[in-house]
Amino acid sequence: MSKRLFVGGLPYSTSEADLKELFEKIGVVTSCDLITDKFTNQSKGFAFVEMENDADADSAIEKLNNSDLGGRKIVVSIARPREERINDFGRNNSYGSGGYKFQRDRNRGQRRY
């Protein structure tokens, strides 16, 4: 079973190929997703790497966590599942079913006139 890893603190000049090369020294990399800004296409400094098996992923965490990459200390840990987020309008950010669920009013139903 593959394990997804979070990699943070990356230099902004790091490419997906650089990251994949770094992790392939430890084991087989299934996927590598460098997160970029959608407007400038510049790296946000973190990525998600998926390793083929759990032993390689654990080894990558042990060997690469707090290691130096391009003059910056990187963080490698197990990725947590994405949480549902509520935007400023009280709606969740999904556009599918349930996309317009409102949060409970902070004033507990009281209206200001």
N, C-alpha and C positions, 0 to 999 in steps of 0.2 A: 504494500500500500504506500502511496506517495504521501509526503508530508510537505506542507507549504510553510515557507520561512519568510519572516519579515526581516529586511535588511535596511537599517537606517543610518543616518550620518554620512551618506555617500557624498563625495565631491561632485559638484555640478557638472564636471567634465567627464564623469564616468558614463560609458555607453553600455548597452545591453550586452554587446560582445565581450567587453572587458569583464563584466560581472559574471557572465556565463563561463568565461575562461577561468576565473578565480575559483568558482565553485566546482568546475569539472576536475580540478586537481584533487578533490576529495571524493567525488562520486558522480554518478550519471545525473544530469540535470534534465528534467522533463520540460520545464518552461521557465522563462525569465521575463518578468514584466517590470520595466523601469517606468515609474510614474512621472508623467510630464505635465506641465501647465498646458491647458487646451488652447490658450491664446498665443503664447510665446513659444511653445514647444520645447521649453527649457526644462531640464530635470528638476524635480522637487526635492531631490536628495534622499529618496527612499525607493525601495523596490520589493517585489515579491518573487521568491525563487522556489520552485517546486522540485524536490529531489525524488528520485525513483523509489528509494526505500527508506525506511525509518532509521536504519543504522547509519546510513550516509548523512541524513539530515542531522542526527544527534552529533555525529562527528564534526559536521560543518559548524554547528553551534559552539561546540567545545573549542575548535581550532581557530575560528574566525571572529568570535565575539570579542570585542575590545581590541581587535587588531588594527594595525595602521594601513590605510589605503589612500594613497595620494596626499599624505600629510594630515589626514583626518582619522579619528578613531571611529570605527564602524560598530554598530550594534546588530547582532544576529540573534533572533529568537523565533519561537514558534508563532506563526500568524494566528491572531484571534479571528473568529467569525465577525463579519461586518454587522454592526448594530443598526437598527432602524433609526434614522435621524428625523427630527421634526424641524421644519424650516420656520422662518419668522412669521408666517401666516397661520401657524398652527396646523399645518398639513404635513403629512410625511412626504418624502421626496419621490415616491414611486408614482408612475403615471398609469399603472394598471389598476386592478381592482383595489379599492380602499385608498386611492390616491387623494381623496378629499376628506379624510377623517380630521375633524377639528379637535383640538385639545380642549379640555374643560376650562372654562373661563377662569382666569386668575381671581376675579372678583366674586366667584361663586354665584354667578348668575345675576349679579347686581349690575344695573346699567347706570351710566353717568349721563345726565342730561345737561 
